[in-house]
């Protein structure tokens, strides 16, 4: 998935990812999941959900840390619409000792996180393309203006994804422009059931509306970094102008679980 990382294949990196990990993840994502684990009230149970999970880097990281801390009941759910990446997530969880082992229940859902349960379309793209997005629109041109064959994919709402989990300690979203409508549709559920939420953002407009939404509900913003983009009128969408995702990390002060 990362041709630029071949030089570190098989290595263990000792340095902290103070800016990023040199491959994919930024320090904010590592910080967010560690903060959520550190803030948990006990070491009996921890639940993490990753939307737009790719190969599941963040639920895997949660699982590893919780196992090292002796958490007895670890619940991990990853949702990914790209079939090859979903299979990579199963392999990744297995290689990290997080599938079919005592004390850990890992679930991989093939599909897209969305505002409702429905059927959408997803482009057939290479696993090295991290910008694929589910869409309700017809046609074979994506939000970036790229032509790609699209196939049917199941879409799941946040309540459906979290069914049976009870309270969720940590959620990570990277859903390529669907984050605002998904948040609006699930805000009541999030308020009652989710302790910490990290959202990767894909346009300045989305960021502003998300901050407005969570501000109205009195959530705490622990970290926020705007996306990096180049304004380009030739691009079909604002999301297509984004070069680097933005980040919003939130704590739900209403959570009592």
Backbone as numpy.savetxt, mean C-alpha at the origin, in Angstrom:
# Nx Ny Nz CAx CAy CAz Cx Cy Cz
12.56 -7.80 -10.55 11.75 -6.58 -10.55 12.59 -5.32 -10.55
13.85 -5.44 -10.14 14.70 -4.25 -10.00 16.07 -4.52 -10.62
16.17 -4.30 -11.92 17.43 -4.52 -12.61 18.56 -3.65 -12.09
18.22 -2.48 -11.55 19.25 -1.57 -11.04 19.81 -2.01 -9.70
19.28 -3.10 -9.15 19.74 -3.56 -7.84 20.54 -4.85 -7.92
20.92 -5.25 -9.12 21.65 -6.51 -9.26 22.95 -6.52 -8.46
23.57 -5.35 -8.30 24.87 -5.30 -7.62 24.75 -5.60 -6.13
23.56 -5.55 -5.57 23.41 -5.87 -4.14 22.63 -7.16 -3.93
22.44 -7.93 -5.00 21.72 -9.20 -4.88 22.41 -10.10 -3.83
21.63 -10.62 -2.90 22.15 -11.54 -1.90 22.85 -10.89 -0.73
22.90 -9.57 -0.71 23.60 -8.88 0.37 22.63 -8.42 1.46
23.16 -8.28 2.67 22.43 -7.67 3.77 23.00 -6.28 3.99
22.14 -5.27 3.94 22.60 -3.88 4.08 22.45 -3.45 5.54
23.54 -3.04 6.14 23.54 -2.69 7.56 23.11 -1.26 7.82
23.27 -0.39 6.83 22.95 1.02 7.05 21.45 1.25 7.14
21.06 2.21 7.97 19.66 2.61 8.04 19.24 3.31 6.74
18.00 3.09 6.29 17.51 3.77 5.08 17.09 5.21 5.39
18.08 6.05 5.70 17.76 7.41 6.16 17.11 8.25 5.07
17.41 7.98 3.82 16.69 8.62 2.72 15.82 7.59 2.03
16.44 6.51 1.57 15.71 5.38 1.01 16.59 4.15 1.15
16.09 3.01 0.69 16.85 1.78 0.86 17.72 1.44 -0.34
17.79 2.36 -1.30 18.63 2.16 -2.47 18.01 1.31 -3.55
16.80 0.83 -3.31 16.12 0.00 -4.30 14.72 0.54 -4.58
13.92 0.63 -3.53 12.50 0.96 -3.74 11.91 1.82 -2.65
12.10 1.44 -1.37 11.36 2.07 -0.29 12.04 3.27 0.31
11.23 4.22 0.77 11.74 5.41 1.44 11.70 5.28 2.94
12.44 6.18 3.61 12.52 6.08 5.08 11.16 6.29 5.73
10.28 7.06 5.10 8.97 7.30 5.70 8.17 6.02 5.84
8.29 5.12 4.87 7.54 3.88 4.94 8.08 2.96 6.04
9.40 2.87 6.14 9.98 2.10 7.24 9.58 2.71 8.58
9.67 4.02 8.68 9.34 4.70 9.93 7.88 4.46 10.31
6.99 4.51 9.32 5.57 4.39 9.62 5.22 3.03 10.19
5.73 1.97 9.58 5.37 0.64 10.08 6.01 0.37 11.45
7.24 0.87 11.65 7.88 0.68 12.95 7.18 1.49 14.04
6.71 2.68 13.69 5.95 3.49 14.64 4.67 2.77 15.05
3.97 2.20 14.07 2.71 1.50 14.36 2.95 0.30 15.26
4.03 -0.44 15.01 4.35 -1.59 15.85 4.75 -1.14 17.25
5.58 -0.11 17.32 6.05 0.39 18.60 4.90 0.91 19.46
3.87 1.44 18.80 2.75 2.03 19.53 1.70 1.00 19.95
1.84 -0.24 19.50 0.84 -1.24 19.86 0.87 -1.49 21.36
-0.29 -1.73 21.92 -0.43 -1.79 23.38 0.11 -3.08 23.98
0.19 -4.15 23.18 0.73 -5.40 23.71 1.42 -6.15 22.58
1.94 -7.31 22.88 2.64 -8.12 21.89 1.86 -9.39 21.57
0.56 -9.33 21.78 -0.26 -10.51 21.54 -0.71 -10.61 20.07
-1.06 -9.47 19.46 -1.66 -9.52 18.13 -1.30 -8.27 17.34
-1.05 -8.42 16.05 -0.83 -7.27 15.18 -1.39 -7.59 13.81
-2.12 -6.61 13.24 -2.78 -6.78 11.94 -2.29 -5.70 10.99
-1.82 -6.11 9.81 -1.34 -5.17 8.80 -1.95 -5.51 7.45
-2.32 -4.47 6.71 -2.94 -4.62 5.39 -2.22 -3.73 4.40
-1.89 -4.27 3.23 -1.19 -3.51 2.20 -2.00 -3.53 0.91
-2.36 -2.35 0.42 -3.15 -2.22 -0.80 -2.25 -1.74 -1.94
-2.39 -2.36 -3.11 -1.44 -2.10 -4.19 -0.09 -2.62 -3.77
-0.07 -3.88 -3.30 1.04 -4.39 -2.52 2.25 -4.82 -3.35
2.08 -5.00 -4.66 3.20 -5.51 -5.43 3.62 -6.86 -4.88
4.88 -6.98 -4.48 5.37 -8.23 -3.90 5.29 -8.24 -2.37
4.56 -7.28 -1.81 4.30 -7.27 -0.36 5.46 -6.87 0.50
6.23 -5.83 0.15 7.38 -5.46 0.98 7.01 -5.02 2.38
5.88 -4.32 2.53 5.58 -3.71 3.83 4.88 -4.66 4.78
3.99 -5.53 4.27 3.44 -6.53 5.18 4.52 -7.54 5.56
5.44 -7.82 4.65 6.54 -8.73 4.98 7.43 -8.13 6.07
7.73 -6.84 5.94 8.54 -6.17 6.96 7.84 -6.18 8.31
6.53 -5.91 8.30 5.76 -5.97 9.55 5.84 -7.37 10.15
5.65 -8.38 9.31 5.67 -9.75 9.80 7.00 -10.13 10.43
8.11 -9.76 9.78 9.44 -10.07 10.30 9.67 -9.39 11.66
9.36 -8.09 11.74 9.57 -7.37 13.00 8.70 -7.94 14.11
7.44 -8.23 13.80 6.54 -8.77 14.83 6.99 -10.14 15.30
7.48 -10.98 14.39 8.00 -12.28 14.81 9.19 -12.11 15.75
10.08 -11.18 15.43 11.26 -10.96 16.27 10.87 -10.44 17.65
9.75 -9.72 17.73 9.29 -9.19 19.01 8.45 -10.20 19.78
8.17 -11.35 19.17 7.42 -12.38 19.86 5.92 -12.22 19.82
5.40 -11.45 18.84 3.94 -11.30 18.71 3.35 -12.67 18.38
2.32 -13.06 19.11 1.78 -14.41 19.02 0.83 -14.60 17.84
0.10 -13.56 17.47 -0.91 -13.65 16.40 -0.67 -12.53 15.40
-0.10 -12.85 14.25 0.22 -11.87 13.22 -0.69 -12.11 12.02
-1.45 -11.08 11.65 -2.38 -11.16 10.53 -1.91 -10.21 9.43
-1.64 -10.75 8.23 -1.13 -9.97 7.11 -2.02 -10.17 5.89
-2.42 -9.07 5.25 -3.22 -9.14 4.03 -2.59 -8.24 2.98
-2.36 -8.79 1.79 -1.84 -8.01 0.67 -2.78 -8.10 -0.52
-3.06 -6.97 -1.12 -3.97 -6.89 -2.27 -3.20 -6.36 -3.47
-3.21 -7.11 -4.58 -2.46 -6.74 -5.76 -3.20 -7.18 -7.02
-3.31 -6.26 -8.00 -4.09 -6.54 -9.21 -3.27 -7.20 -10.31
-1.96 -7.13 -10.24 -1.08 -7.73 -11.26 -0.84 -9.19 -10.86
-1.26 -10.13 -11.69 -1.22 -11.54 -11.30 0.19 -12.04 -11.01
1.18 -11.62 -11.81 2.55 -12.07 -11.57 3.10 -11.50 -10.27
2.77 -10.25 -9.97 3.23 -9.67 -8.72 2.55 -10.32 -7.52
1.29 -10.68 -7.66 0.59 -11.36 -6.58 1.28 -12.70 -6.27
1.71 -13.41 -7.31 2.44 -14.66 -7.09 3.80 -14.38 -6.45
4.47 -13.29 -6.85 5.73 -12.90 -6.21 5.52 -12.60 -4.73
4.35 -12.04 -4.39 4.06 -11.74 -2.99 3.97 -13.05 -2.19
3.30 -14.04 -2.75 3.23 -15.34 -2.07 4.63 -15.90 -1.85
5.47 -15.83 -2.89 6.84 -16.33 -2.78 7.64 -15.54 -1.73
7.46 -14.23 -1.74 8.19 -13.37 -0.81 7.80 -13.66 0.64
6.51 -13.80 0.88 6.04 -14.12 2.23 6.56 -15.49 2.66
6.56 -16.43 1.73 7.04 -17.78 2.05 8.52 -17.76 2.38
9.32 -17.06 1.58 10.77 -17.01 1.80 11.12 -16.33 3.12
10.22 -15.48 3.60 10.45 -14.80 4.87 9.78 -15.51 6.05
9.32 -16.74 5.81 8.73 -17.51 6.89 7.41 -16.98 7.39
6.60 -16.44 6.46 5.35 -15.81 6.85 4.12 -16.44 6.21
4.30 -17.61 5.61 3.18 -18.34 5.03 3.16 -19.75 5.61
1.96 -20.17 6.02 1.77 -21.54 6.50 2.67 -21.87 7.69
2.77 -20.92 8.61 3.54 -21.14 9.84 2.67 -20.78 11.04
2.95 -21.39 12.16 2.18 -21.12 13.37 2.34 -19.65 13.79
1.23 -19.05 14.16 1.25 -17.68 14.67 1.14 -16.61 13.62
1.19 -16.99 12.32 1.11 -16.01 11.24 0.05 -16.46 10.24
-0.88 -15.57 9.95 -1.88 -15.85 8.92 -1.74 -14.80 7.83
-1.25 -15.23 6.67 -1.03 -14.33 5.55 -2.02 -14.63 4.43
-2.60 -13.57 3.88 -3.60 -13.71 2.82 -3.23 -12.81 1.65
-3.14 -13.39 0.45 -2.88 -12.64 -0.77 -4.17 -12.59 -1.58
-4.63 -11.37 -1.88 -5.85 -11.19 -2.65 -5.49 -10.64 -4.03
-5.84 -11.37 -5.08 -5.61 -10.91 -6.44 -6.76 -10.00 -6.84
-6.46 -8.71 -6.96 -7.49 -7.74 -7.30 -7.03 -6.34 -6.95
-7.90 -5.38 -7.18 -7.58 -3.97 -6.97 -8.36 -3.43 -5.78
-7.71 -2.63 -4.96 -8.42 -1.89 -3.92 -9.18 -0.74 -4.58
-10.43 -0.55 -4.18 -11.30 0.42 -4.87 -12.33 0.94 -3.90
-13.14 1.85 -4.35 -14.16 2.45 -3.49 -15.34 1.51 -3.24
-15.46 0.45 -4.05 -16.58 -0.48 -3.93 -16.19 -1.83 -4.51
-16.99 -2.83 -4.23 -16.79 -4.15 -4.81 -17.38 -4.15 -6.22
-16.53 -4.41 -7.21 -16.98 -4.38 -8.59 -15.95 -5.08 -9.46
-16.08 -4.95 -10.77 -15.07 -5.46 -11.69 -14.47 -4.29 -12.46
-13.15 -4.26 -12.53 -12.43 -3.21 -13.23 -11.54 -3.82 -14.31
-10.68 -3.00 -14.87 -9.74 -3.45 -15.88 -8.33 -3.02 -15.45
-7.36 -3.89 -15.74 -5.98 -3.63 -15.34 -5.06 -3.94 -16.52
-4.02 -3.11 -16.75 -3.16 -3.31 -17.92 -2.24 -4.53 -17.76
-1.98 -5.19 -18.87 -0.99 -6.27 -18.89 0.38 -5.64 -19.10
1.12 -5.49 -18.01 2.40 -4.78 -18.03 3.48 -5.65 -17.40
4.72 -5.28 -17.65 5.86 -5.99 -17.09 5.93 -5.79 -15.58
6.49 -6.77 -14.87 6.58 -6.65 -13.41 7.51 -5.51 -12.98
8.35 -5.03 -13.89 9.24 -3.91 -13.56 8.54 -2.56 -13.66
7.30 -2.56 -14.16 6.50 -1.34 -14.25 5.69 -1.22 -12.96
6.02 -0.23 -12.14 5.35 -0.06 -10.84 4.23 0.99 -10.89
3.82 1.36 -12.12 2.81 2.41 -12.23 1.47 1.95 -12.77
1.25 0.65 -12.83 -0.03 0.17 -13.34 -1.19 0.54 -12.43
-2.32 0.87 -13.04 -3.48 1.30 -12.25 -4.75 0.65 -12.79
-5.60 0.20 -11.88 -6.91 -0.30 -12.26 -7.77 0.86 -12.74
-8.71 0.57 -13.62 -9.55 1.62 -14.18 -10.94 1.09 -14.48
-11.91 1.99 -14.41 -13.27 1.66 -14.81 -13.53 2.05 -16.25
-12.55 2.69 -16.89 -12.73 3.18 -18.25 -12.44 2.10 -19.29
-13.10 2.19 -20.42 -12.83 1.28 -21.53 -11.62 1.79 -22.32
-11.13 0.95 -23.22 -9.99 1.35 -24.03 -8.69 0.79 -23.49
-7.65 0.86 -24.30 -6.36 0.28 -23.96 -5.26 1.32 -23.81
-5.64 2.54 -23.40 -4.67 3.58 -23.09 -4.83 3.92 -21.61
-3.72 3.86 -20.85 -3.84 4.07 -19.41 -3.73 5.55 -19.06
-3.74 5.85 -17.75 -3.74 7.23 -17.28 -2.48 7.99 -17.66
-1.42 7.25 -18.03 -0.16 7.86 -18.43 -0.08 8.10 -19.93
-1.10 7.62 -20.64 -1.06 7.71 -22.09 -0.38 6.52 -22.74
-0.04 5.48 -21.94 0.62 4.29 -22.46 -0.42 3.31 -22.99
-0.14 2.74 -24.14 -1.02 1.72 -24.70 -0.67 0.36 -24.11
-1.68 -0.35 -23.64 -1.48 -1.70 -23.09 -2.81 -2.42 -23.11
-2.76 -3.68 -23.40 -3.97 -4.49 -23.32 -4.45 -4.53 -21.87
-5.74 -4.38 -21.68 -6.32 -4.43 -20.34 -7.16 -5.69 -20.18
-7.13 -6.24 -18.97 -7.91 -7.44 -18.67 -8.80 -7.17 -17.46
-9.84 -7.97 -17.34 -10.77 -7.82 -16.22 -10.08 -8.22 -14.91
-10.38 -7.46 -13.86 -9.83 -7.76 -12.54 -10.88 -7.45 -11.49
-10.94 -8.25 -10.46 -11.87 -8.01 -9.36 -11.40 -6.81 -8.55
-12.34 -6.00 -8.10 -12.02 -4.87 -7.23 -12.72 -5.05 -5.89
-12.03 -4.66 -4.83 -12.53 -4.86 -3.47 -12.54 -3.54 -2.71
-13.60 -3.32 -1.95 -13.65 -2.17 -1.05 -12.81 -2.46 0.18
-12.46 -1.42 0.92 -11.67 -1.59 2.14 -12.39 -2.47 3.16
-13.69 -2.26 3.41 -14.37 -3.16 4.36 -14.33 -4.62 3.92
-14.46 -4.88 2.63 -14.39 -6.26 2.13 -13.00 -6.85 2.36
-11.97 -6.08 2.06 -10.59 -6.53 2.25 -10.32 -6.87 3.71
-10.89 -6.09 4.60 -10.62 -6.25 6.03 -11.61 -7.14 6.76
-12.52 -7.76 6.02 -13.55 -8.59 6.65 -12.91 -9.69 7.49
-13.37 -9.82 8.71 -12.90 -10.87 9.60 -11.62 -10.55 10.36
-10.99 -9.41 10.08 -9.73 -9.07 10.73 -9.91 -8.41 12.09
-11.07 -7.80 12.32 -11.22 -6.98 13.51 -10.49 -5.67 13.31
-9.86 -5.15 14.34 -9.14 -3.89 14.24 -7.83 -4.08 13.46
-7.48 -3.06 12.68 -6.25 -3.08 11.87 -5.26 -2.09 12.47
-4.07 -2.58 12.78 -3.07 -1.72 13.40 -2.35 -0.83 12.40
-2.15 -1.33 11.18 -1.37 -0.58 10.18 -1.87 -0.91 8.78
-2.12 0.15 7.99 -2.47 -0.02 6.59 -1.51 0.80 5.73
-1.15 0.23 4.59 -0.28 0.92 3.63 -0.99 0.89 2.28
-1.17 2.08 1.68 -1.82 2.18 0.37 -0.85 2.71 -0.67
-0.82 2.04 -1.82 -0.11 2.56 -3.00 -0.94 2.15 -4.21
-2.04 2.86 -4.42 -3.05 2.41 -5.38 -3.22 3.36 -6.56
-2.16 4.07 -6.89 -1.99 4.73 -8.18 -3.16 5.64 -8.60
-3.53 6.54 -7.72 -4.54 7.53 -8.06 -5.94 7.21 -7.56
-6.15 5.99 -7.06 -7.47 5.62 -6.54 -7.60 5.93 -5.06
-6.55 6.52 -4.46 -6.53 6.69 -3.01 -7.59 7.65 -2.49
-7.90 8.70 -3.25 -8.87 9.68 -2.75 -10.28 9.10 -2.71
-10.73 8.54 -3.81 -12.08 7.99 -3.84 -12.22 6.81 -2.89
-11.16 6.03 -2.75 -11.20 4.91 -1.81 -11.29 5.42 -0.38
-10.54 6.46 -0.06 -10.59 7.04 1.28 -11.96 7.65 1.57
-12.51 8.36 0.61 -13.82 8.96 0.82 -14.89 7.90 1.08
-14.81 6.80 0.32 -15.82 5.76 0.45 -15.67 4.96 1.75
-14.46 4.91 2.30 -14.21 4.05 3.45 -13.91 4.81 4.73
-14.09 6.12 4.74 -13.66 6.93 5.88 -14.34 6.51 7.19
-15.61 6.16 7.13 -16.30 5.74 8.36 -15.71 4.43 8.89
-15.42 3.51 7.98 -14.79 2.25 8.38 -13.41 2.50 8.95
-12.63 3.33 8.30 -11.28 3.64 8.78 -11.33 4.25 10.17
-12.27 5.14 10.38 -12.37 5.83 11.67 -12.63 4.86 12.81
-13.38 3.80 12.53 -13.76 2.85 13.58 -12.75 1.70 13.73
-11.95 1.44 12.70 -11.22 0.17 12.69 -9.72 0.24 12.44
-9.18 1.38 12.03 -7.77 1.44 11.62 -7.01 2.42 12.50
-5.88 1.96 13.05 -5.10 2.78 13.97 -4.14 3.71 13.23
-3.32 3.18 12.33 -2.35 3.97 11.57 -2.53 3.70 10.08
-2.40 4.76 9.27 -2.61 4.66 7.83 -1.53 5.43 7.08
-0.83 4.73 6.20 0.16 5.36 5.32 -0.41 5.34 3.90
-0.41 6.52 3.23 -0.94 6.62 1.87 0.12 7.19 0.95
0.47 6.44 -0.09 1.28 6.99 -1.17 0.36 7.79 -2.09
0.73 9.02 -2.38 -0.14 9.91 -3.15 0.42 10.15 -4.55
-0.49 10.44 -5.50 -0.09 10.44 -6.90 -0.48 11.71 -7.66
-0.90 12.73 -6.95 -1.03 14.07 -7.54 -1.19 15.09 -6.42
-0.86 16.34 -6.72 -1.03 17.41 -5.72 -2.51 17.59 -5.38
-3.37 17.43 -6.38 -4.80 17.59 -6.13 -5.30 16.52 -5.15
-4.87 15.28 -5.36 -5.25 14.20 -4.46 -4.77 14.48 -3.05
-3.53 14.94 -2.91 -2.97 15.23 -1.59 -3.81 16.26 -0.85
-4.17 17.31 -1.54 -4.94 18.37 -0.88 -6.29 17.88 -0.41
-6.96 17.10 -1.24 -8.28 16.60 -0.86 -8.19 15.57 0.26
-7.13 14.75 0.25 -6.95 13.79 1.35 -6.72 14.51 2.67
-5.87 15.53 2.65 -5.63 16.29 3.88 -6.92 16.95 4.36
-7.69 17.45 3.44 -8.97 18.07 3.79 -9.90 17.03 4.42
-9.96 15.84 3.84 -10.83 14.78 4.34 -10.45 14.37 5.76
-9.17 14.11 5.99 -8.76 13.63 7.31 -8.71 14.76 8.34
-8.47 15.97 7.89 -8.54 17.12 8.80 -9.96 17.28 9.34
-10.95 17.11 8.47 -12.34 17.23 8.91 -12.70 16.17 9.95
-12.01 15.03 9.91 -12.25 13.96 10.88 -11.28 14.02 12.06
-10.44 15.05 12.10 -9.52 15.30 13.22 -8.43 14.24 13.38
-8.06 13.58 12.26 -6.93 12.66 12.32 -5.64 13.46 12.47
-4.62 12.82 13.01 -3.31 13.46 13.16 -2.42 13.10 11.98
-1.82 14.11 11.36 -0.86 13.89 10.28 0.53 13.85 10.92
1.15 12.68 10.94 2.46 12.52 11.55 3.58 12.85 10.58
3.29 12.72 9.31 4.28 13.00 8.26 3.56 13.28 6.97
4.05 14.25 6.21 3.50 14.46 4.87 4.57 15.08 3.98
4.74 14.48 2.83 5.68 14.96 1.82 4.95 15.03 0.49
4.91 16.18 -0.16 4.19 16.27 -1.43 4.88 15.49 -2.53
4.10 15.04 -3.49 4.67 14.34 -4.62 5.52 15.31 -5.45
6.45 14.75 -6.20 7.29 15.52 -7.11 6.73 15.34 -8.51
6.45 16.44 -9.18 5.86 16.30 -10.51 6.36 17.41 -11.42
6.22 17.16 -12.71 6.55 18.14 -13.74 5.28 18.49 -14.48
4.85 19.74 -14.35 3.62 20.14 -15.03 3.83 20.06 -16.54
2.98 19.29 -17.20 3.16 19.03 -18.63 1.78 18.90 -19.26
1.38 19.88 -20.03 0.06 19.90 -20.62 -0.16 18.79 -21.64
0.92 18.16 -22.09 0.77 17.07 -23.05 0.35 15.77 -22.39
0.47 15.68 -21.05 0.11 14.46 -20.34 -1.41 14.40 -20.16
-1.98 13.20 -20.19 -3.45 13.09 -20.13 -4.05 13.33 -18.75
-3.26 13.19 -17.69 -3.78 13.37 -16.33 -2.72 14.01 -15.44
-3.16 14.55 -14.31 -2.21 15.06 -13.32 -1.33 13.94 -12.77
-1.93 12.75 -12.59 -1.17 11.62 -12.06 -0.02 11.24 -12.99
-0.21 11.44 -14.28 0.84 11.11 -15.26 2.03 12.04 -15.14
1.86 13.19 -14.52 2.94 14.16 -14.36 3.82 13.86 -13.15
3.40 12.94 -12.28 4.11 12.67 -11.04 5.35 11.83 -11.28
6.50 12.30 -10.79 7.76 11.56 -10.90 8.05 10.75 -9.64
7.70 11.30 -8.49 7.92 10.62 -7.22 6.66 10.75 -6.37
6.19 9.63 -5.85 4.97 9.65 -5.05 5.12 10.54 -3.83
4.02 11.13 -3.42 3.97 11.81 -2.13 3.65 10.83 -1.03
3.68 11.29 0.21 3.48 10.42 1.37 2.68 11.15 2.44
1.68 10.48 2.95 0.92 11.00 4.09 0.80 9.86 5.10
1.25 10.09 6.33 1.17 9.10 7.39 0.28 9.66 8.48
-0.77 8.91 8.82 -1.81 9.40 9.70 -2.03 8.48 10.90
-2.39 9.10 12.02 -2.81 8.36 13.21 -4.27 8.69 13.50
-5.02 7.67 13.79 -6.44 7.83 14.08 -6.61 8.04 15.59
-6.91 9.26 16.03 -7.04 9.51 17.47 -8.32 8.96 18.06
-9.25 8.52 17.20 -10.53 8.01 17.67 -10.47 6.50 17.93
-9.38 5.86 17.56 -9.28 4.41 17.66 -9.21 4.01 19.13
-10.09 3.06 19.49 -10.14 2.63 20.89 -9.92 1.13 21.02
-9.58 0.44 19.92 -9.41 -1.01 19.98 -8.11 -1.42 20.65
